Amino acid sequence: MNFTKTIIFFFAIIFFNSNLLAEQITPKKYLSIRTSVANLRMGPSYSHPIAYVYEKKNMPVEVIDEFEVWRKVKDYQGDTGWVHLSQLSRKRSLLTTKDGIVLYKKSTIYSEPIIKIGKSEAVVIKKCIPNWCLVEIQKYKGWIQTEHVWGLENKEIIN
């Protein structure tokens, strides 16, 4: 009887520790707003009241929970709520957190500058290497440093 309890005890320790480890190394999941108007609701259904309306297409959001076709998201300001899956896109994007971010022709500050991007602009990611992302905004395409953007893990690589 004691042997069975001991085996169950060790199994429980291994199981719970592996779950904790898996939670710690699970990367954040970012999506973007698919449409120019998307409702952030207080709960996961159309009957819940609208807490906020996003009016920026391609704005990145972090998925923090899921329920059926609803995703609980957190935005760059830390606001949370539920968005229907139809209003979200897997297209990765970034939000600038500083005014005057320079878009460069190549992934170096010694490259030719293309334009300056204002604060709170949503840019679509094409590719990321540590500290730099190739992005597209309006008709421009170029590289930005990832120091002052939201929607990307530290040194995340995207191909």
MIDOSE-1310 file (N, C-alpha, C; in nm, 2 decimals, decimal comma, always signed):
residues 159
mnft	+0,08/-0,12/+0,00/+0,00/+0,00/+0,00/+0,09/+0,13/+0,00; +0,19/+0,13/+0,08/+0,28/+0,24/+0,09/+0,35/+0,26/-0,05; +0,39/+0,15/-0,11/+0,46/+0,16/-0,24/+0,37/+0,23/-0,34; +0,24/+0,20/-0,35/+0,15/+0,26/-0,44/+0,13/+0,41/-0,41
ktii	+0,12/+0,45/-0,29/+0,11/+0,59/-0,25/+0,24/+0,66/-0,29; +0,35/+0,60/-0,27/+0,48/+0,67/-0,31/+0,49/+0,69/-0,46; +0,45/+0,59/-0,54/+0,45/+0,60/-0,68/+0,35/+0,72/-0,72; +0,23/+0,72/-0,67/+0,14/+0,83/-0,70/+0,19/+0,96/-0,66
fffa	+0,26/+0,97/-0,55/+0,31/+1,10/-0,50/+0,42/+1,15/-0,60; +0,51/+1,06/-0,64/+0,62/+1,10/-0,73/+0,56/+1,14/-0,87; +0,46/+1,06/-0,91/+0,39/+1,09/-1,04/+0,33/+1,23/-1,03; +0,27/+1,27/-0,92/+0,20/+1,40/-0,90/+0,31/+1,51/-0,91
iiff	+0,42/+1,49/-0,84/+0,53/+1,59/-0,84/+0,58/+1,61/-0,98; +0,61/+1,50/-1,05/+0,66/+1,52/-1,19/+0,56/+1,58/-1,28; +0,43/+1,55/-1,27/+0,32/+1,60/-1,35/+0,31/+1,75/-1,33; +0,30/+1,79/-1,20/+0,27/+1,93/-1,17/+0,39/+2,02/-1,20
nsnl	+0,51/+1,97/-1,18/+0,63/+2,05/-1,21/+0,65/+2,06/-1,36; +0,61/+1,96/-1,44/+0,62/+1,98/-1,59/+0,52/+2,07/-1,64; +0,40/+2,08/-1,58/+0,30/+2,18/-1,62/+0,35/+2,32/-1,59; +0,41/+2,34/-1,47/+0,46/+2,47/-1,44/+0,57/+2,51/-1,53
laeq	+0,66/+2,42/-1,57/+0,76/+2,45/-1,66/+0,71/+2,49/-1,80; +0,61/+2,41/-1,84/+0,55/+2,44/-1,97/+0,48/+2,58/-1,97; +0,42/+2,62/-1,86/+0,36/+2,75/-1,86/+0,46/+2,86/-1,86; +0,58/+2,84/-1,80/+0,68/+2,94/-1,79/+0,75/+2,96/-1,93
itpk	+0,76/+2,86/-2,01/+0,83/+2,88/-2,14/+0,74/+2,89/-2,26; +0,61/+2,90/-2,24/+0,51/+2,92/-2,35/+0,52/+3,06/-2,39; +0,55/+3,08/-2,52/+0,57/+3,22/-2,57/+0,43/+3,29/-2,58; +0,44/+3,42/-2,57/+0,32/+3,50/-2,59/+0,27/+3,49/-2,73
kyls	+0,14/+3,50/-2,75/+0,08/+3,49/-2,88/+0,02/+3,62/-2,92; +0,07/+3,67/-3,03/+0,02/+3,80/-3,07/-0,06/+3,78/-3,20; -0,17/+3,85/-3,21/-0,25/+3,86/-3,33/-0,27/+4,01/-3,36; -0,34/+4,04/-3,47/-0,37/+4,18/-3,50/-0,52/+4,20/-3,53
irts	-0,56/+4,32/-3,52/-0,70/+4,35/-3,55/-0,72/+4,35/-3,70; -0,81/+4,27/-3,75/-0,83/+4,25/-3,90/-0,90/+4,36/-3,97; -0,99/+4,43/-3,90/-1,08/+4,53/-3,96/-1,05/+4,67/-3,90; -1,10/+4,77/-3,97/-1,08/+4,91/-3,92/-1,17/+4,94/-3,80
vanl	-1,26/+4,86/-3,77/-1,35/+4,87/-3,65/-1,37/+4,74/-3,59; -1,33/+4,72/-3,46/-1,34/+4,59/-3,39/-1,39/+4,62/-3,25; -1,49/+4,54/-3,20/-1,54/+4,56/-3,07/-1,47/+4,48/-2,97; -1,43/+4,54/-2,86/-1,37/+4,48/-2,74/-1,48/+4,46/-2,64
rmgp	-1,52/+4,34/-2,61/-1,64/+4,32/-2,52/-1,59/+4,28/-2,38; -1,69/+4,29/-2,29/-1,66/+4,26/-2,15/-1,66/+4,11/-2,12; -1,72/+4,04/-2,21/-1,73/+3,89/-2,20/-1,73/+3,82/-2,33; -1,72/+3,69/-2,33/-1,71/+3,62/-2,46/-1,84/+3,58/-2,53
sysh	-1,92/+3,69/-2,56/-2,04/+3,67/-2,64/-2,09/+3,80/-2,69; -2,18/+3,80/-2,79/-2,24/+3,93/-2,84/-2,33/+3,99/-2,74; -2,38/+3,92/-2,64/-2,47/+3,98/-2,54/-2,39/+4,06/-2,44; -2,26/+4,04/-2,43/-2,18/+4,13/-2,34/-2,17/+4,27/-2,39
piay	-2,16/+4,37/-2,31/-2,15/+4,50/-2,35/-2,01/+4,53/-2,41; -2,01/+4,63/-2,50/-1,89/+4,67/-2,57/-1,81/+4,76/-2,47; -1,69/+4,73/-2,44/-1,61/+4,81/-2,35/-1,53/+4,92/-2,43; -1,49/+4,88/-2,55/-1,41/+4,97/-2,63/-1,42/+4,93/-2,77
vyek	-1,40/+5,03/-2,86/-1,40/+5,00/-3,01/-1,26/+5,03/-3,06; -1,19/+4,93/-3,12/-1,06/+4,96/-3,18/-1,09/+5,01/-3,32; -1,02/+5,12/-3,35/-1,04/+5,18/-3,49/-0,91/+5,19/-3,56; -0,82/+5,09/-3,54/-0,69/+5,09/-3,61/-0,67/+4,95/-3,66
knmp	-0,68/+4,94/-3,79/-0,65/+4,81/-3,86/-0,51/+4,77/-3,84; -0,48/+4,64/-3,82/-0,35/+4,59/-3,80/-0,29/+4,62/-3,66; -0,37/+4,67/-3,57/-0,31/+4,69/-3,44/-0,28/+4,56/-3,37; -0,17/+4,54/-3,31/-0,14/+4,41/-3,24/-0,21/+4,40/-3,11
vevi	-0,24/+4,28/-3,07/-0,30/+4,25/-2,94/-0,24/+4,11/-2,90; -0,23/+4,10/-2,77/-0,18/+3,98/-2,71/-0,29/+3,89/-2,67; -0,30/+3,77/-2,71/-0,40/+3,67/-2,67/-0,37/+3,62/-2,53; -0,46/+3,64/-2,43/-0,43/+3,59/-2,30/-0,53/+3,48/-2,25
defe	-0,64/+3,46/-2,33/-0,73/+3,35/-2,30/-0,82/+3,32/-2,42; -0,88/+3,20/-2,42/-0,96/+3,16/-2,53/-1,09/+3,10/-2,48; -1,20/+3,12/-2,55/-1,33/+3,05/-2,52/-1,40/+3,04/-2,65; -1,42/+2,92/-2,70/-1,48/+2,89/-2,83/-1,43/+2,98/-2,94
vwrk	-1,51/+3,07/-3,00/-1,46/+3,16/-3,11/-1,43/+3,30/-3,06; -1,40/+3,31/-2,93/-1,37/+3,44/-2,87/-1,23/+3,43/-2,81; -1,16/+3,54/-2,82/-1,02/+3,55/-2,77/-1,02/+3,67/-2,67; -0,97/+3,64/-2,55/-0,94/+3,75/-2,45/-0,81/+3,81/-2,49
vkdy	-0,81/+3,94/-2,51/-0,68/+4,01/-2,56/-0,64/+4,12/-2,47; -0,52/+4,15/-2,47/-0,46/+4,27/-2,40/-0,39/+4,35/-2,50; -0,42/+4,48/-2,49/-0,36/+4,58/-2,59/-0,23/+4,64/-2,52; -0,17/+4,73/-2,60/-0,05/+4,79/-2,55/-0,06/+4,88/-2,43
qgdt	-0,19/+4,92/-2,40/-0,21/+5,00/-2,28/-0,25/+4,91/-2,16; -0,26/+4,78/-2,18/-0,29/+4,69/-2,07/-0,44/+4,67/-2,06; -0,52/+4,73/-2,15/-0,67/+4,70/-2,14/-0,70/+4,56/-2,19; -0,79/+4,50/-2,13/-0,83/+4,36/-2,17/-0,98/+4,35/-2,20
gwvh	-1,01/+4,25/-2,28/-1,15/+4,23/-2,32/-1,15/+4,12/-2,42; -1,27/+4,09/-2,47/-1,30/+3,97/-2,56/-1,33/+4,02/-2,70; -1,26/+3,96/-2,80/-1,28/+3,99/-2,94/-1,32/+3,87/-3,01; -1,42/+3,88/-3,10/-1,46/+3,76/-3,18/-1,35/+3,73/-3,28
lsql	-1,32/+3,60/-3,30/-1,22/+3,55/-3,38/-1,22/+3,61/-3,53; -1,34/+3,64/-3,57/-1,36/+3,70/-3,71/-1,30/+3,84/-3,72; -1,27/+3,90/-3,61/-1,22/+4,04/-3,61/-1,07/+4,04/-3,59; -1,01/+3,92/-3,58/-0,86/+3,91/-3,56/-0,79/+3,84/-3,68
srkr	-0,67/+3,88/-3,70/-0,59/+3,82/-3,81/-0,46/+3,76/-3,75; -0,41/+3,66/-3,81/-0,28/+3,60/-3,77/-0,16/+3,69/-3,82; -0,19/+3,79/-3,90/-0,09/+3,88/-3,96/-0,02/+3,95/-3,84; +0,11/+3,94/-3,83/+0,18/+4,00/-3,71/+0,20/+4,15/-3,75
sllt	+0,19/+4,23/-3,64/+0,22/+4,37/-3,66/+0,28/+4,42/-3,53; +0,32/+4,55/-3,54/+0,38/+4,62/-3,42/+0,32/+4,75/-3,41; +0,32/+4,80/-3,29/+0,27/+4,94/-3,26/+0,39/+5,02/-3,21; +0,41/+5,13/-3,27/+0,52/+5,22/-3,23/+0,49/+5,29/-3,10
tkdg	+0,58/+5,30/-3,01/+0,56/+5,35/-2,88/+0,63/+5,49/-2,86; +0,69/+5,53/-2,96/+0,77/+5,66/-2,96/+0,75/+5,73/-3,09; +0,75/+5,86/-3,08/+0,74/+5,95/-3,20/+0,88/+5,95/-3,27; +0,88/+5,96/-3,40/+1,00/+5,98/-3,48/+1,08/+5,85/-3,50
ivly	+1,03/+5,74/-3,50/+1,10/+5,61/-3,53/+1,14/+5,61/-3,68; +1,26/+5,59/-3,71/+1,31/+5,60/-3,85/+1,29/+5,46/-3,91; +1,24/+5,46/-4,03/+1,23/+5,35/-4,12/+1,35/+5,35/-4,21; +1,44/+5,25/-4,21/+1,56/+5,25/-4,28/+1,55/+5,15/-4,40
kkst	+1,63/+5,18/-4,50/+1,64/+5,09/-4,62/+1,69/+4,95/-4,59; +1,79/+4,95/-4,50/+1,86/+4,82/-4,45/+1,86/+4,82/-4,30; +1,89/+4,70/-4,25/+1,89/+4,68/-4,10/+2,01/+4,74/-4,03; +2,04/+4,86/-4,05/+2,15/+4,93/-3,99/+2,12/+5,08/-3,98
iyse	+2,16/+5,15/-3,88/+2,14/+5,29/-3,86/+2,22/+5,37/-3,96; +2,32/+5,31/-4,03/+2,40/+5,38/-4,13/+2,34/+5,37/-4,27; +2,22/+5,30/-4,27/+2,15/+5,29/-4,40/+2,07/+5,42/-4,43; +2,02/+5,42/-4,55/+1,94/+5,54/-4,60/+1,81/+5,54/-4,52
piik	+1,78/+5,65/-4,46/+1,64/+5,66/-4,39/+1,54/+5,68/-4,50; +1,42/+5,62/-4,48/+1,31/+5,63/-4,57/+1,21/+5,73/-4,52; +1,15/+5,71/-4,40/+1,06/+5,80/-4,34/+1,07/+5,79/-4,19; +1,01/+5,89/-4,12/+0,99/+5,88/-3,98/+0,85/+5,84/-3,95
igks	+0,83/+5,75/-3,85/+0,70/+5,70/-3,81/+0,66/+5,76/-3,68; +0,54/+5,81/-3,67/+0,49/+5,87/-3,55/+0,45/+5,76/-3,44; +0,42/+5,81/-3,32/+0,38/+5,73/-3,21/+0,24/+5,66/-3,24; +0,22/+5,54/-3,19/+0,09/+5,47/-3,20/+0,06/+5,43/-3,35
eavv	+0,15/+5,41/-3,43/+0,13/+5,37/-3,57/+0,14/+5,22/-3,58; +0,05/+5,15/-3,65/+0,05/+5,01/-3,66/+0,13/+4,98/-3,79; +0,23/+4,89/-3,78/+0,31/+4,85/-3,90/+0,31/+4,70/-3,91; +0,30/+4,65/-4,03/+0,29/+4,51/-4,06/+0,43/+4,45/-4,07
ikkc	+0,45/+4,34/-3,99/+0,58/+4,27/-3,99/+0,59/+4,18/-4,12; +0,70/+4,20/-4,19/+0,74/+4,11/-4,30/+0,84/+4,01/-4,25; +0,94/+4,05/-4,17/+1,05/+3,97/-4,12/+1,11/+4,04/-4,00; +1,16/+3,96/-3,90/+1,23/+4,01/-3,79/+1,36/+3,93/-3,76
ipnw	+1,46/+4,01/-3,73/+1,58/+3,95/-3,68/+1,61/+4,02/-3,54; +1,70/+3,97/-3,46/+1,72/+4,04/-3,33/+1,74/+4,19/-3,35; +1,66/+4,27/-3,28/+1,67/+4,41/-3,27/+1,62/+4,49/-3,40; +1,58/+4,42/-3,50/+1,53/+4,48/-3,63/+1,41/+4,41/-3,68
clve	+1,32/+4,48/-3,74/+1,21/+4,42/-3,82/+1,19/+4,49/-3,95; +1,17/+4,41/-4,06/+1,13/+4,46/-4,19/+0,98/+4,47/-4,18; +0,93/+4,60/-4,20/+0,79/+4,63/-4,19/+0,74/+4,70/-4,31; +0,61/+4,71/-4,31/+0,54/+4,78/-4,42/+0,43/+4,87/-4,35
iqky	+0,44/+5,00/-4,39/+0,34/+5,09/-4,35/+0,30/+5,18/-4,47; +0,17/+5,18/-4,49/+0,11/+5,25/-4,61/+0,19/+5,19/-4,73; +0,25/+5,28/-4,81/+0,32/+5,24/-4,93/+0,47/+5,22/-4,91; +0,52/+5,23/-4,78/+0,66/+5,22/-4,75/+0,69/+5,09/-4,69
kgwi	+0,82/+5,04/-4,72/+0,87/+4,91/-4,67/+1,01/+4,94/-4,63; +1,05/+4,90/-4,51/+1,18/+4,92/-4,46/+1,20/+4,86/-4,32; +1,32/+4,88/-4,27/+1,36/+4,82/-4,14/+1,35/+4,92/-4,03; +1,29/+4,88/-3,91/+1,29/+4,96/-3,79/+1,36/+4,88/-3,68
qteh	+1,41/+4,96/-3,59/+1,47/+4,90/-3,47/+1,35/+4,87/-3,37; +1,37/+4,76/-3,30/+1,26/+4,71/-3,22/+1,26/+4,76/-3,08; +1,34/+4,86/-3,05/+1,35/+4,92/-2,92/+1,23/+4,99/-2,87; +1,16/+5,05/-2,96/+1,04/+5,13/-2,92/+0,91/+5,09/-2,99
vwgl	+0,89/+4,95/-2,99/+0,76/+4,90/-3,05/+0,70/+4,80/-2,95; +0,57/+4,78/-2,97/+0,50/+4,68/-2,88/+0,44/+4,57/-2,98; +0,44/+4,45/-2,93/+0,38/+4,34/-3,01/+0,48/+4,24/-3,05; +0,60/+4,24/-2,98/+0,71/+4,15/-3,02/+0,78/+4,11/-2,90
enke	+0,82/+3,98/-2,89/+0,90/+3,93/-2,78/+1,05/+3,98/-2,80; +1,12/+3,99/-2,69/+1,26/+4,04/-2,69/+1,34/+3,94/-2,78; +1,40/+4,00/-2,88/+1,49/+3,93/-2,98/+1,42/+3,82/-3,06; +1,28/+3,83/-3,07/+1,21/+3,74/-3,15/+1,24/+3,74/-3,30
iin	+1,25/+3,62/-3,35/+1,28/+3,61/-3,50/+1,16/+3,56/-3,57; +1,12/+3,63/-3,68/+1,01/+3,60/-3,76/+1,05/+3,60/-3,90; +1,03/+3,48/-3,97/+1,07/+3,47/-4,11/+0,95/+3,49/-4,20
